[in-house]
């Protein structure tokens, strides 16, 4: 057994007029203290009582407190994570009478874009005449603690442009999902997806595959560099927890984590909120002015939020 002496040494004089040397010793890095008695010239010394090492005690208390805090955080995280999966559904309704859509200025390739007197109109506000359903509202989970594994579709998502319009004014896809960007017109289009590297000329009657490599956050704009009135929006999410409301205003997001709170973001192109965030008067869901609300689903539950009324003022109408 070998000992390594520390540089600290304390010597005291005992009651029998002998010198007693108390040496701090370290054995392979431990904080143990060893007392070594030595006579001042003759005789045996008396060993002094050990003294407490306050520095080592403080260090030990700090380590134990850190471990307890880490364990508490881990336990809290575990408790906040639920089990199973649930489905969220609902329907957005435009509250009021929608205004008439504005006609777009078409000043290029008019032989195709406005053939036979055809007119193009702004598509940013689409409301179902019979039900008042509000289309093209985007709903997505801002963050989740876990994701249900699902295979990406082998069939590419079709994003087409015809008669100088994007046929899908708003669409959603998962990161890594193939998107077939088509051009069904007899003239060329240059499709540009903002925030990505995709900015390509699509020849007449052809198409190309675009695969998004990262999330967009809020929806990003898609334009045609040749025909400036053409505009659409795309949203790409890693987890796939995203939906775009249909023509009747309905939306569905399946397989959300159940048993825990999930915060969702709502967006609409015409929204007067920050970055298109869509607010609604839904206090039971803690719906904020930033277009965010929370839900907590039960395992295997399909929860219907019912009608979500969106006032005309929230859409600048």
Secondary structure, 3 states (H helix, E strand, C coil): CCCEEEEEEEEEECCCCCEEEEEEEECCCCCCCCCCCCCCCCCCCCCCCCCCCHHHHHHHHHHHHHHHHHHHHHHHHHHHCCCCEEEEEEEEEEECCCCCCCECCCCCCHHHHCHHHCCCECCCCCECCCCCEECCCEEEEEECCCCCCCCCCCCCEEEEEECCEECCCEEEEECCCEEEEEECCCCCEEEEECCCCCEEEECCCCEEEEECCCCCCCCEEEEECCCCCCEEEEEEECCCCEEECCCCCEEEEEEEECCCEEEEEEECCCCCCHHHECCCCCHHHCCCCCCEEEEECCCCCEEEEEEEEEEHHHHCC
